């Protein structure tokens, strides 16, 4: 037998893996979660960015639902004085949309596994598309940039709130409860009550501080963007671009060889 032919022939009992098979194997591998908190800190920034923008433009939050719950409660009494009649509706739709996003994401993660590269990448890709849809609705004038009392605002809220819900489910699925990505009350409480608060090495404390700092930074960024352009669209496009980059970042995480 020719030597070159022998070299190209697989050994007995070996199966030659096709490129498509290797790609499938790579995409369906569970990631190592050691550094998975880094994209979640970026999500904290996104929450600050989008929530600061949405509250400034439409007087409603997309991720921080405690505030919306209070708005909904006050709305039953027609308060606060001078608020528009749709404030309670915006808050209620945001709460329900976040819950729907969480419900769908949770069921999908349970069915296919929350730690797979492809699962995380597609989840964040869909979240990015939700922000893109909201940005297009605003940019085309279908939804006003700042008139909160306009009923058309109710069309864009579900997309932004639902992606926030999916984001929260991801944080919990990855096991980083100290980086919830949307709320800071529990973060502040856990930070202050931590018995090892002043310890030199305390990863959970560091991540809590990072979550608070990133959310604050996101809000500051939105504030300056709105001050410079008075345009909520710029905030949304920035959020969509960041979420899309995070989607691809999950594909670069190392595999968990022990899974």
MARTIZA-595971 format. One record per residue: residue in one letter; residue number from 0; x, y, z of N, C-alpha, C in turn. Coordinates in Angstrom, 1 decimal, always signed. Atoms other than C-alpha are relative to their C-alpha. Layout:
BEGIN
(A,NUM,(X,Y,Z),(X,Y,Z),(X,Y,Z)) ...
% end
This chain:
BEGIN
(X,0,(+0.9,-1.2,+0.0),(+0.0,+0.0,+0.0),(+0.9,+1.2,+0.0)) (X,1,(-0.8,-1.2,+0.1),(+1.2,+3.5,-0.8),(+0.0,+0.6,+1.4)) (X,2,(-0.2,-0.5,-1.3),(+2.6,+5.2,+2.3),(-0.9,+1.2,+0.3)) (X,3,(+0.9,-1.2,-0.1),(+0.6,+8.5,+1.7),(-1.4,-0.4,+0.3)) (X,4,(+1.3,+0.5,-0.2),(-2.6,+6.5,+1.5),(-0.2,-0.6,+1.4)) (X,5,(+0.1,+0.6,-1.3),(-1.8,+4.6,+4.7),(-0.1,+1.1,+1.1)) (X,6,(+0.0,-1.0,-1.0),(-1.2,+7.9,+6.5),(-1.4,+0.7,+0.1)) (X,7,(+1.3,-0.7,+0.0),(-4.6,+9.3,+5.5),(-1.1,-0.9,+0.4)) (X,8,(+1.1,+0.9,-0.3),(-6.5,+6.2,+6.4),(-0.1,-0.1,+1.6)) (X,9,(+0.2,+0.0,-1.5),(-8.0,+6.3,+10.0),(+0.4,-1.4,+0.5)) (X,10,(-0.3,+1.3,-0.7),(-6.8,+3.6,+12.4),(-1.2,-0.7,+0.3)) (X,11,(+1.1,+0.8,-0.2),(-9.0,+0.7,+13.0),(-0.7,+0.3,+1.3)) (X,12,(+0.8,-0.3,-1.2),(-11.8,+1.5,+15.5),(-0.1,+1.5,+0.2)) (X,13,(+0.1,-1.4,-0.2),(-11.3,+5.3,+15.2),(-1.0,+0.6,-1.0)) (X,14,(+1.0,-0.7,+0.8),(-14.0,+7.6,+13.9),(+0.5,+1.4,-0.3)) (X,15,(-0.5,-1.4,+0.4),(-13.1,+10.7,+12.0),(-1.1,+1.0,+0.3)) (X,16,(+1.0,-1.0,-0.4),(-14.9,+13.7,+13.5),(-0.2,+1.0,-1.1)) (X,17,(+0.2,-1.0,+1.0),(-16.5,+16.0,+10.9),(+0.0,+1.4,+0.6)) (X,18,(+0.0,-1.4,-0.5),(-16.1,+19.8,+11.2),(-1.3,+0.4,+0.7)) (X,19,(+1.4,-0.4,-0.6),(-19.9,+20.1,+11.8),(-0.2,-0.7,+1.3)) (X,20,(+0.2,+0.7,-1.3),(-19.7,+17.5,+14.6),(+0.8,+0.7,+1.1)) (X,21,(-0.9,-0.7,-1.0),(-16.8,+19.4,+16.3),(-0.7,+1.3,+0.4)) (X,22,(+0.7,-1.3,-0.3),(-18.8,+22.7,+16.0),(-1.2,-0.3,+0.9)) (X,23,(+1.2,+0.3,-0.9),(-21.9,+21.1,+17.5),(+0.5,-0.4,+1.4)) (X,24,(-0.5,+0.3,-1.3),(-19.9,+19.6,+20.3),(+0.5,+1.2,+0.8)) (X,25,(-0.5,-1.2,-0.6),(-18.2,+22.9,+21.0),(-1.2,+0.9,+0.5)) (X,26,(+1.1,-0.9,-0.3),(-21.5,+24.9,+21.0),(-0.9,-0.6,+1.2)) (X,27,(+0.9,+0.6,-1.0),(-23.3,+22.4,+23.3),(+0.8,-0.3,+1.3)) (X,28,(-0.8,+0.2,-1.2),(-20.5,+22.2,+25.9),(-0.4,+1.0,+1.0)) (X,29,(+0.3,-0.9,-1.1),(-21.2,+23.7,+29.3),(+1.3,+0.9,+0.2)) (X,30,(-1.1,-0.9,-0.3),(-19.0,+26.7,+30.1),(+0.5,-0.1,+1.4)) (X,31,(-0.5,-0.2,-1.4),(-16.8,+27.2,+33.1),(-0.5,+1.3,+0.5)) (X,32,(+0.6,-1.2,-0.5),(-18.5,+29.7,+35.3),(+0.9,+0.9,+0.8)) (X,33,(-0.9,-0.8,-0.9),(-15.4,+31.0,+37.1),(-0.1,+1.5,-0.3)) (X,34,(+0.0,-1.4,+0.4),(-15.4,+34.3,+35.1),(-1.3,+0.4,-0.6)) (X,35,(+1.3,-0.4,+0.7),(-19.1,+34.3,+34.0),(-0.6,+1.2,+0.7)) (X,36,(+0.6,-1.2,-0.6),(-19.8,+37.1,+36.4),(+0.4,+1.3,-0.8)) (X,37,(-0.5,-1.2,+0.8),(-17.9,+39.5,+34.0),(-1.1,+0.5,-0.9)) (X,38,(+1.1,-0.5,+0.8),(-20.7,+39.6,+31.4),(-1.2,+0.5,+0.9)) (X,39,(+1.1,-0.4,-0.9),(-23.2,+39.9,+34.3),(+0.3,+1.4,+0.5)) (X,40,(-0.3,-1.3,-0.4),(-21.4,+43.0,+35.5),(-0.3,+1.0,-1.1)) (X,41,(+0.4,-0.8,+1.2),(-21.8,+44.4,+32.0),(-1.5,+0.2,-0.1)) (X,42,(+1.5,-0.1,+0.0),(-25.5,+43.6,+32.3),(-0.5,+1.0,+1.1)) (X,43,(+0.3,-1.0,-1.0),(-25.6,+45.7,+35.5),(+0.1,+1.4,-0.6)) (X,44,(-0.1,-1.3,+0.7),(-24.3,+48.6,+33.4),(-1.2,+0.2,-1.0)) (X,45,(+1.1,-0.1,+0.9),(-27.0,+47.9,+30.8),(-1.3,+0.3,+0.7)) (X,46,(+1.2,-0.3,-0.7),(-29.7,+48.0,+33.4),(+0.0,+1.5,+0.4)) (X,47,(-0.1,-1.5,-0.4),(-28.5,+51.4,+34.7),(-0.2,+0.8,-1.3)) (X,48,(+0.2,-0.8,+1.2),(-28.3,+52.6,+31.1),(-1.4,+0.1,-0.5)) (X,49,(+1.3,+0.0,+0.6),(-31.7,+51.5,+29.9),(-1.0,+0.5,+1.0)) (X,50,(+1.0,-0.4,-1.0),(-33.6,+52.1,+33.2),(+0.1,+1.5,+0.2)) (X,51,(-0.1,-1.4,-0.1),(-32.2,+55.6,+33.5),(-0.6,+0.7,-1.2)) (X,52,(+0.5,-0.6,+1.2),(-33.1,+56.3,+29.9),(-1.5,-0.1,-0.1)) (X,53,(+1.4,+0.2,+0.1),(-36.6,+54.8,+30.1),(-0.8,+0.8,+1.0)) (X,54,(+0.7,-0.8,-1.0),(-37.4,+56.6,+33.3),(+0.0,+1.5,-0.4)) (X,55,(-0.1,-1.4,+0.5),(-36.2,+59.9,+31.9),(-1.0,+0.3,-1.1)) (X,56,(+0.9,-0.2,+1.2),(-38.2,+59.4,+28.7),(-1.4,-0.3,+0.3)) (X,57,(+1.3,+0.5,-0.1),(-41.2,+57.5,+29.8),(-0.6,-0.2,+1.4)) (X,58,(+0.4,+0.1,-1.4),(-41.3,+57.6,+33.6),(-0.4,-1.5,+0.4)) (X,59,(+0.2,+1.4,-0.3),(-41.1,+53.8,+33.9),(+1.4,-0.7,+0.0)) (X,60,(-1.2,+0.8,+0.0),(-38.4,+51.3,+34.8),(-0.2,-1.3,-0.8)) (X,61,(+0.1,+1.2,+0.7),(-37.6,+48.2,+32.7),(+0.6,-1.2,+0.7)) (X,62,(-0.6,+1.1,-0.8),(-35.5,+46.2,+35.1),(-0.4,+0.1,+1.5)) (X,63,(+0.2,-0.2,-1.4),(-36.0,+47.6,+38.6),(-1.5,+0.2,+0.3)) (X,64,(+1.5,+0.0,-0.1),(-39.6,+46.6,+39.3),(-0.5,+0.4,+1.4)) (X,65,(+0.5,-0.5,-1.2),(-39.8,+47.7,+42.9),(-0.6,+1.4,-0.1)) (X,66,(+0.5,-1.4,+0.3),(-40.2,+51.3,+41.7),(-1.3,-0.1,-0.7)) (X,67,(+1.2,+0.1,+0.8),(-42.8,+50.2,+39.2),(-1.2,-0.5,+0.9)) (X,68,(+1.1,+0.4,-0.9),(-44.8,+48.4,+41.9),(-0.5,+1.1,+0.8)) (X,69,(+0.4,-1.2,-0.7),(-44.9,+51.6,+43.9),(-0.8,+0.9,-0.9)) (X,70,(+0.7,-0.8,+0.9),(-46.0,+53.5,+40.9),(-1.4,-0.6,-0.3)) (X,71,(+1.3,+0.7,+0.3),(-48.7,+50.9,+40.2),(-0.9,+0.2,+1.2)) (X,72,(+0.8,-0.2,-1.2),(-49.9,+51.2,+43.8),(-0.5,+1.4,+0.2)) (X,73,(+0.4,-1.4,-0.1),(-50.0,+55.0,+43.8),(-1.0,+0.3,-1.1)) (X,74,(+0.9,-0.2,+1.1),(-51.8,+54.9,+40.5),(-1.4,-0.3,+0.3)) (X,75,(+1.3,+0.4,-0.4),(-54.8,+53.3,+42.1),(-0.7,+1.2,+0.7)) (X,76,(+0.6,-1.1,-0.7),(-55.3,+56.5,+44.1),(+0.2,+1.3,-0.8)) (X,77,(-0.2,-1.2,+0.8),(-54.5,+58.9,+41.2),(+1.2,+0.8,+0.4)) (X,78,(-1.2,-0.7,-0.5),(-51.1,+59.8,+42.8),(+1.2,-0.5,-0.8)) (X,79,(-0.1,-1.3,-0.7),(-48.7,+61.4,+42.7),(-0.7,+1.1,-0.8)) (X,80,(+0.7,-1.1,+0.6),(-50.4,+64.7,+41.9),(+0.7,+0.4,-1.3)) (X,81,(-0.6,-0.5,+1.3),(-49.9,+65.8,+38.3),(+0.5,-1.1,-0.9)) (X,82,(-0.5,+1.1,+0.9),(-48.9,+62.4,+37.0),(-1.0,-0.4,-1.1)) (X,83,(+0.9,+0.3,+1.1),(-50.3,+61.2,+33.7),(-0.8,-1.3,+0.3)) (X,84,(+1.0,+1.1,-0.2),(-53.2,+58.7,+33.6),(+0.6,-1.4,-0.4)) (X,85,(-0.5,+1.3,+0.5),(-51.1,+56.0,+31.9),(+1.2,-0.5,+0.9)) (X,86,(-1.2,+0.4,-0.8),(-48.3,+55.8,+34.6),(-0.2,-1.4,+0.6)) (X,87,(+0.2,+1.3,-0.6),(-49.9,+52.8,+36.3),(+0.0,-1.1,-1.1)) (X,88,(+0.0,+1.0,+1.1),(-50.4,+51.0,+32.9),(+1.4,-0.3,-0.4)) (X,89,(-1.4,+0.2,+0.3),(-46.8,+51.5,+32.0),(+0.7,-0.9,+1.0)) (X,90,(-0.6,+0.8,-1.1),(-45.7,+50.1,+35.3),(-0.5,-1.4,+0.0)) (X,91,(+0.5,+1.3,+0.0),(-48.0,+47.2,+35.2),(+0.4,-0.9,-1.2)) (X,92,(-0.4,+0.7,+1.1),(-47.1,+46.2,+31.7),(+1.5,-0.4,+0.1)) (X,93,(-1.4,+0.3,-0.2),(-43.4,+46.4,+32.6),(+0.2,-1.2,+0.9)) (X,94,(-0.1,+1.1,-1.0),(-43.8,+44.1,+35.6),(-0.4,-1.3,-0.7)) (X,95,(+0.4,+1.2,+0.6),(-45.8,+41.6,+33.6),(+0.9,-0.5,-1.1)) (X,96,(-0.9,+0.3,+1.1),(-43.4,+41.7,+30.7),(+1.3,-0.6,+0.5)) (X,97,(-1.2,+0.5,-0.6),(-40.4,+41.1,+32.9),(-0.3,-1.5,+0.5)) (X,98,(+0.3,+1.3,-0.5),(-42.2,+38.1,+34.5),(-0.1,-1.0,-1.2)) (X,99,(+0.2,+0.9,+1.2),(-43.1,+36.7,+31.0),(+1.4,-0.3,-0.5)) (X,100,(-1.4,+0.3,+0.5),(-39.4,+37.0,+29.9),(+0.7,-1.0,+0.9)) (X,101,(-0.6,+0.9,-1.0),(-38.3,+35.3,+33.1),(-0.6,-1.4,-0.2)) (X,102,(+0.6,+1.3,+0.2),(-40.9,+32.5,+32.6),(+0.4,-0.7,-1.2)) (X,103,(-0.4,+0.6,+1.3),(-40.0,+31.8,+29.0),(+1.5,-0.5,+0.1)) (X,104,(-1.4,+0.3,-0.1),(-36.3,+31.9,+29.7),(+0.3,-1.1,+1.0)) (X,105,(-0.2,+1.1,-1.0),(-36.5,+29.7,+32.8),(-0.4,-1.3,-0.6)) (X,106,(+0.4,+1.3,+0.6),(-38.4,+27.0,+30.9),(+0.9,-0.5,-1.1)) (X,107,(-1.0,+0.3,+1.0),(-36.0,+27.1,+28.0),(+1.3,-0.5,+0.6)) (X,108,(-1.2,+0.4,-0.7),(-33.0,+26.9,+30.3),(-0.1,-1.4,+0.7)) (X,109,(+0.2,+1.3,-0.7),(-34.5,+24.0,+32.2),(+0.0,-1.2,-1.1)) (X,110,(+0.1,+1.0,+1.1),(-35.2,+22.1,+28.9),(+1.3,-0.3,-0.7)) (X,111,(-1.2,+0.2,+0.8),(-31.9,+22.6,+27.2),(+1.3,+0.1,+0.8)) (X,112,(-1.2,-0.2,-0.8),(-29.4,+23.4,+30.0),(+0.4,+1.4,-0.1)) (X,113,(-0.3,-1.5,+0.0),(-28.5,+27.0,+31.0),(+1.4,+0.3,-0.2)) (X,114,(-1.4,-0.3,+0.0),(-24.8,+26.6,+30.9),(+0.7,-0.3,-1.4)) (X,115,(-0.5,+0.3,+1.3),(-24.3,+25.6,+27.3),(+0.4,+1.3,-0.7)) (X,116,(-0.4,-1.2,+0.7),(-22.4,+28.1,+25.1),(-1.1,+0.5,-0.9)) (X,117,(+1.0,-0.4,+1.0),(-25.1,+28.1,+22.4),(-1.3,+0.5,+0.7)) (X,118,(+1.1,-0.5,-0.8),(-27.9,+28.5,+25.0),(+0.2,+1.4,+0.4)) (X,119,(-0.3,-1.4,-0.5),(-26.3,+31.6,+26.5),(+0.1,+1.0,-1.1)) (X,120,(-0.2,-0.9,+1.1),(-25.3,+33.1,+23.2),(-1.4,+0.3,-0.7)) (X,121,(+1.3,-0.3,+0.6),(-28.8,+32.7,+21.7),(-0.9,+0.8,+0.9)) (X,122,(+0.8,-0.7,-1.0),(-30.5,+33.9,+24.9),(+0.4,+1.5,-0.1)) (X,123,(-0.4,-1.4,+0.0),(-28.4,+37.1,+24.8),(-0.3,+0.7,-1.4)) (X,124,(+0.3,-0.5,+1.3),(-28.9,+37.4,+21.0),(-1.5,+0.5,-0.1)) (X,125,(+1.4,-0.4,+0.0),(-32.7,+37.4,+21.4),(-0.2,+1.2,+0.9)) (X,126,(+0.1,-1.2,-0.8),(-32.3,+40.0,+24.2),(+0.4,+1.2,-0.7)) (X,127,(-0.5,-1.2,+0.8),(-30.3,+42.2,+21.9),(-1.1,+0.4,-1.1)) (X,128,(+1.0,-0.2,+1.0),(-33.0,+41.8,+19.2),(-1.2,+0.8,+0.6)) (X,129,(+1.0,-0.7,-0.7),(-35.6,+42.9,+21.7),(+0.3,+1.5,+0.2)) (X,130,(-0.4,-1.4,-0.2),(-33.7,+46.1,+22.4),(+0.0,+0.7,-1.4)) (X,131,(+0.0,-0.5,+1.4),(-33.2,+46.6,+18.6),(-1.4,+0.4,-0.4)) (X,132,(+1.4,-0.3,+0.3),(-37.0,+46.4,+18.1),(-0.5,+1.3,+0.6)) (X,133,(+0.4,-1.2,-0.8),(-37.6,+49.0,+20.8),(+0.7,+1.2,-0.6)) (X,134,(-0.7,-1.1,+0.5),(-34.9,+51.2,+19.3),(-0.6,+0.5,-1.4)) (X,135,(+0.5,-0.3,+1.3),(-36.4,+51.0,+15.8),(-1.4,+0.6,+0.2)) (X,136,(+1.3,-0.7,-0.3),(-39.9,+51.8,+17.2),(+0.1,+1.4,+0.3)) (X,137,(-0.3,-1.4,-0.4),(-38.5,+54.9,+18.7),(+0.5,+0.8,-1.1)) (X,138,(-0.7,-0.7,+1.1),(-36.3,+55.9,+15.8),(-0.9,+0.4,-1.1)) (X,139,(+1.0,-0.3,+1.2),(-39.1,+55.6,+13.2),(-1.1,+0.9,+0.4)) (X,140,(+1.1,-0.9,-0.5),(-41.4,+57.7,+15.4),(-1.3,-0.7,+0.3)) (X,141,(+1.2,+0.8,-0.4),(-43.9,+54.8,+16.0),(-0.2,+0.2,+1.5)) (X,142,(+0.1,-0.2,-1.5),(-43.2,+55.3,+19.7),(+0.8,+1.3,+0.3)) (X,143,(-0.7,-1.3,-0.2),(-42.4,+58.9,+20.9),(+1.2,-0.2,+0.9)) (X,144,(-1.2,+0.0,-0.7),(-39.0,+59.6,+22.4),(-0.1,+0.4,+1.4)) (X,145,(+0.1,-0.6,-1.4),(-40.3,+61.4,+25.5),(-1.4,+0.2,+0.5)) (X,146,(+1.3,-0.2,-0.5),(-44.0,+61.7,+25.6),(-0.6,-1.2,+0.7)) (X,147,(+0.4,+1.2,-0.8),(-44.8,+59.2,+28.4),(-1.5,-0.2,-0.1)) (X,148,(+1.5,+0.1,+0.0),(-48.6,+59.9,+28.2),(-0.5,-0.6,-1.3)) (X,149,(+0.4,+0.6,+1.3),(-48.7,+58.6,+24.6),(-0.2,-1.5,+0.2)) (X,150,(+0.3,+1.4,-0.2),(-50.3,+55.2,+24.5),(+0.9,-0.9,-0.8)) (X,151,(-0.9,+0.7,+0.8),(-47.8,+54.1,+21.8),(+1.2,-0.5,+0.8)) (X,152,(-1.1,+0.4,-0.8),(-45.2,+53.9,+24.5),(-0.1,-1.5,+0.5)) (X,153,(+0.3,+1.4,-0.6),(-46.9,+50.7,+25.8),(+0.4,-1.1,-1.0)) (X,154,(-0.4,+1.0,+0.9),(-45.8,+48.9,+22.6),(+1.5,-0.4,+0.2)) (X,155,(-1.4,+0.2,-0.1),(-42.1,+49.3,+23.3),(+0.4,-0.7,+1.3)) (X,156,(-0.4,+0.4,-1.3),(-42.1,+48.5,+27.0),(+0.2,-1.5,+0.1)) (X,157,(-0.2,+1.4,-0.1),(-42.6,+44.7,+26.7),(+1.3,-0.5,-0.5)) (X,158,(-1.3,+0.5,+0.5),(-39.5,+44.2,+24.6),(+1.1,+0.3,+1.0)) (X,159,(-1.1,-0.4,-0.9),(-37.2,+46.1,+27.0),(-0.2,-0.7,+1.4)) (X,160,(+0.1,+0.6,-1.3),(-38.7,+44.6,+30.2),(+0.2,-1.5,-0.1)) (X,161,(-0.2,+1.5,+0.1),(-38.8,+41.0,+28.9),(+1.4,-0.4,-0.1)) (X,162,(-1.5,+0.3,+0.1),(-35.1,+41.1,+28.0),(+0.7,+0.1,+1.4)) (X,163,(-0.5,-0.1,-1.4),(-34.4,+42.3,+31.6),(-0.3,-1.3,+0.8)) (X,164,(+0.4,+1.2,-0.7),(-36.3,+39.3,+32.9),(+0.9,-1.2,-0.4)) (X,165,(-0.9,+1.1,+0.5),(-34.2,+36.9,+30.8),(+1.4,+0.2,+0.6)) (X,166,(-1.3,-0.3,-0.5),(-31.1,+38.6,+32.0),(+0.1,-0.4,+1.5)) (X,167,(+0.0,+0.4,-1.4),(-32.0,+38.0,+35.7),(+0.1,-1.5,+0.1)) (X,168,(+0.0,+1.5,-0.1),(-32.7,+34.3,+35.1),(+1.4,-0.5,-0.3)) (X,169,(-1.3,+0.4,+0.3),(-29.3,+34.0,+33.5),(+1.0,+0.1,+1.2)) (X,170,(-0.8,-0.2,-1.1),(-27.6,+35.5,+36.5),(-0.2,-1.1,+1.1)) (X,171,(+0.3,+1.0,-1.0),(-29.3,+33.1,+38.8),(+0.4,-1.4,-0.4)) (X,172,(-0.4,+1.3,+0.6),(-28.7,+30.1,+36.5),(+1.5,-0.2,+0.1)) (X,173,(-1.4,+0.0,-0.1),(-25.0,+30.9,+36.6),(+0.5,-0.1,+1.4)) (X,174,(-0.4,+0.1,-1.4),(-25.0,+30.9,+40.4),(+0.6,+1.2,+0.6)) (X,175,(-0.6,-1.2,-0.5),(-24.1,+34.5,+40.9),(-1.2,+0.9,+0.6)) (X,176,(+1.1,-0.8,-0.6),(-26.9,+35.7,+43.2),(+0.4,+1.3,+0.5)) (X,177,(-0.5,-1.3,-0.5),(-24.7,+38.5,+44.4),(+0.1,+1.0,-1.1)) (X,178,(+0.1,-0.9,+1.1),(-25.0,+40.0,+40.9),(-1.3,-0.2,-0.7)) (X,179,(+1.3,+0.2,+0.6),(-28.7,+40.1,+40.2),(-0.3,+0.7,-1.3)) (X,180,(+0.0,-0.8,+1.2),(-28.2,+42.6,+37.4),(-1.1,+1.1,-0.1)) (X,181,(+1.1,-1.0,+0.1),(-31.4,+44.6,+38.0),(-0.3,+0.7,+1.3)) (X,182,(+0.3,-0.7,-1.2),(-31.8,+45.4,+41.7),(+1.2,+0.1,+0.9)) (X,183,(-1.2,-0.2,-0.9),(-29.4,+46.8,+44.3),(-0.4,+0.0,+1.5)) (X,184,(+0.4,+0.0,-1.5),(-31.4,+46.7,+47.6),(+0.6,-1.2,+0.7)) (X,185,(-0.6,+1.2,-0.6),(-30.3,+43.1,+48.3),(+1.5,+0.1,+0.0)) (X,186,(-1.5,-0.1,+0.1),(-26.8,+43.9,+47.1),(+0.5,+0.9,+1.1)) (X,187,(-0.5,-0.9,-1.1),(-26.4,+46.8,+49.5),(-0.2,-0.6,+1.4)) (X,188,(+0.2,+0.7,-1.3),(-27.9,+44.8,+52.3),(+1.0,-1.1,+0.3)) (X,189,(-1.0,+1.1,-0.2),(-25.7,+41.8,+51.8),(+1.4,+0.5,+0.1)) (X,190,(-1.3,-0.6,-0.2),(-22.7,+44.0,+51.4),(+0.3,+0.5,+1.4)) (X,191,(-0.2,-0.5,-1.3),(-23.2,+45.8,+54.6),(+0.0,-1.0,+1.1)) (X,192,(+0.1,+1.0,-1.0),(-24.1,+42.7,+56.6),(+1.0,-1.1,-0.1)) (X,193,(-1.0,+1.0,+0.2),(-21.2,+40.7,+55.3),(+1.0,+0.0,+1.1)) (X,194,(-0.9,+0.0,-1.2),(-19.1,+39.5,+58.3),(+1.4,+0.1,-0.5)) (X,195,(-1.4,-0.1,+0.6),(-16.0,+39.4,+56.0),(+0.1,+1.3,-0.9)) (X,196,(+0.1,-1.2,+0.8),(-16.7,+42.9,+54.6),(+1.4,+0.6,-0.2)) (X,197,(-1.3,-0.6,+0.1),(-13.2,+44.1,+55.3),(+1.2,-1.0,-0.2)) (X,198,(-1.1,+1.0,+0.3),(-11.3,+40.9,+54.5),(+0.7,+0.3,-1.2)) (X,199,(-0.8,-0.3,+1.2),(-8.5,+41.2,+52.0),(-0.5,-0.7,-1.2)) (X,200,(+0.5,+0.7,+1.1),(-9.9,+38.5,+49.8),(-1.5,-0.4,+0.3)) (X,201,(+1.4,+0.3,-0.1),(-13.7,+38.3,+49.4),(-0.7,+0.2,-1.3)) (X,202,(+0.6,-0.1,+1.3),(-14.9,+37.6,+45.9),(-1.4,+0.5,-0.1)) (X,203,(+1.4,-0.3,+0.0),(-18.6,+37.9,+46.7),(-0.1,+1.5,+0.3)) (X,204,(+0.0,-1.5,-0.3),(-18.0,+41.4,+48.2),(+0.4,+0.8,-1.2)) (X,205,(-0.5,-0.7,+1.2),(-16.0,+42.4,+45.2),(-1.0,+0.1,-1.1)) (X,206,(+1.0,+0.1,+1.1),(-18.7,+41.3,+42.8),(-1.2,+0.9,+0.4)) (X,207,(+1.1,-0.9,-0.5),(-21.4,+43.2,+44.9),(+0.4,+1.4,-0.3)) (X,208,(-0.5,-1.4,+0.2),(-19.3,+46.4,+44.8),(+0.0,+0.3,-1.5)) (X,209,(+0.0,-0.2,+1.4),(-18.8,+45.9,+41.1),(-1.4,+0.1,-0.6)) (X,210,(+1.3,-0.1,+0.6),(-22.5,+45.4,+40.4),(-0.6,+1.3,+0.3)) (X,211,(+0.5,-1.3,-0.3),(-23.4,+48.6,+42.2),(+0.6,+1.1,-0.8)) (X,212,(-0.7,-1.0,+0.7),(-20.7,+50.5,+40.6),(-0.4,+0.1,-1.5)) (X,213,(+0.4,+0.1,+1.4),(-21.6,+49.3,+37.1),(-1.4,+0.5,-0.3)) (X,214,(+1.4,-0.5,+0.2),(-25.3,+50.0,+37.5),(+0.0,+1.5,+0.1)) (X,215,(-0.1,-1.4,-0.2),(-24.4,+53.5,+38.7),(+0.6,+0.6,-1.3)) (X,216,(-0.7,-0.5,+1.2),(-22.0,+54.0,+35.8),(-0.9,+0.0,-1.2)) (X,217,(+0.9,+0.1,+1.1),(-24.7,+52.9,+33.3),(-1.0,+1.1,+0.1)) (X,218,(+0.9,-1.1,-0.1),(-27.1,+55.4,+34.7),(+0.6,+1.4,-0.3)) (X,219,(-0.8,-1.3,+0.3),(-24.5,+58.2,+34.6),(+0.2,+0.1,-1.5)) (X,220,(-0.2,-0.1,+1.4),(-23.8,+57.3,+31.0),(-1.3,+0.4,-0.8)) (X,221,(+1.3,-0.4,+0.6),(-27.5,+57.5,+30.0),(-0.3,+1.4,+0.3)) (X,222,(+0.3,-1.4,-0.3),(-27.8,+60.8,+31.8),(+0.8,+1.0,-0.9)) (X,223,(-0.8,-0.9,+0.9),(-25.0,+62.4,+29.8),(-0.3,-0.2,-1.5)) (X,224,(+0.4,+0.2,+1.4),(-26.1,+60.8,+26.5),(-1.3,+0.8,-0.2)) (X,225,(+1.3,-0.7,+0.1),(-29.6,+62.2,+27.1),(+0.2,+1.6,+0.1)) (X,226,(-0.3,-1.4,-0.1),(-28.2,+65.6,+28.1),(+0.6,+0.5,-1.3)) (X,227,(-0.7,-0.5,+1.2),(-26.0,+65.8,+25.0),(-0.9,-0.1,-1.2)) (X,228,(+0.8,+0.2,+1.3),(-28.6,+64.5,+22.4),(-1.5,+0.2,+0.3)) (X,229,(+1.5,+0.0,-0.3),(-32.0,+64.6,+24.2),(-0.7,-1.1,-0.8)) (X,230,(+0.5,+1.1,+0.9),(-32.6,+61.3,+22.4),(+0.2,-1.3,+0.6)) (X,231,(+0.0,+1.4,-0.6),(-33.5,+58.0,+24.0),(+0.5,-1.0,-0.9)) (X,232,(-0.4,+0.9,+1.0),(-32.7,+56.3,+20.8),(+1.5,-0.4,+0.1)) (X,233,(-1.4,+0.2,-0.1),(-29.0,+56.7,+21.3),(+0.3,-1.0,+1.2)) (X,234,(-0.1,+0.9,-1.1),(-29.3,+55.0,+24.7),(-0.4,-1.5,-0.4)) (X,235,(+0.5,+1.3,+0.4),(-31.2,+52.1,+23.2),(+1.0,-0.7,-1.0)) (X,236,(-1.0,+0.6,+0.9),(-28.7,+51.5,+20.3),(+1.3,-0.4,+0.7)) (X,237,(-1.2,+0.4,-0.8),(-25.8,+51.5,+22.7),(-0.3,-1.2,+0.8)) (X,238,(+0.3,+1.2,-0.7),(-27.6,+49.0,+24.8),(-0.1,-1.3,-0.9)) (X,239,(+0.1,+1.1,+0.9),(-28.4,+46.8,+21.8),(+1.4,-0.5,-0.4)) (X,240,(-1.3,+0.3,+0.5),(-24.8,+46.9,+20.6),(+0.8,-0.8,+1.1)) (X,241,(-0.7,+0.7,-1.1),(-23.5,+45.9,+24.1),(-0.5,-1.4,+0.2)) (X,242,(+0.6,+1.3,-0.2),(-26.0,+43.1,+24.4),(+0.4,-1.0,-1.1)) (X,243,(-0.4,+0.9,+1.1),(-25.0,+41.7,+21.0),(+1.4,-0.4,+0.2)) (X,244,(-1.4,+0.3,-0.2),(-21.3,+41.8,+21.9),(+0.0,-1.1,+1.2)) (X,245,(+0.1,+1.0,-1.1),(-22.2,+39.9,+25.2),(-0.4,-1.3,-0.6)) (X,246,(+0.5,+1.3,+0.6),(-24.0,+37.3,+23.1),(+1.1,-0.8,-0.6)) (X,247,(-1.1,+0.7,+0.6),(-20.9,+36.5,+21.1),(+1.1,-0.4,+1.1)) (X,248,(-1.0,+0.3,-1.0),(-18.7,+36.6,+24.2),(-0.2,-1.3,+0.7)) (X,249,(+0.2,+1.3,-0.6),(-20.3,+33.5,+25.6),(+0.6,-1.1,-0.8)) (X,250,(-0.6,+1.1,+0.8),(-18.9,+31.5,+22.7),(+1.5,-0.1,+0.3)) (X,251,(-1.4,+0.0,-0.2),(-15.4,+32.3,+23.9),(+0.4,-0.6,+1.4)) (X,252,(-0.3,+0.6,-1.3),(-15.7,+30.8,+27.4),(+0.5,-1.4,-0.1)) (X,253,(-0.6,+1.4,+0.0),(-13.7,+27.7,+28.2),(-1.1,-1.0,+0.4)) (X,254,(+1.0,+1.1,-0.3),(-15.6,+24.4,+28.5),(+0.3,-0.5,+1.4)) (X,255,(-0.2,+0.7,-1.3),(-16.2,+22.8,+31.9),(+0.2,-1.5,-0.3)) (X,256,(-0.4,+1.4,+0.3),(-14.4,+19.5,+31.4),(-0.6,-1.0,+1.0)) (X,257,(+0.5,+0.9,-1.0),(-15.9,+18.1,+34.5),(-1.5,-0.2,-0.1)) (X,258,(+1.4,+0.1,+0.2),(-19.5,+18.6,+33.3),(-0.4,-1.3,-0.7)) 
% end
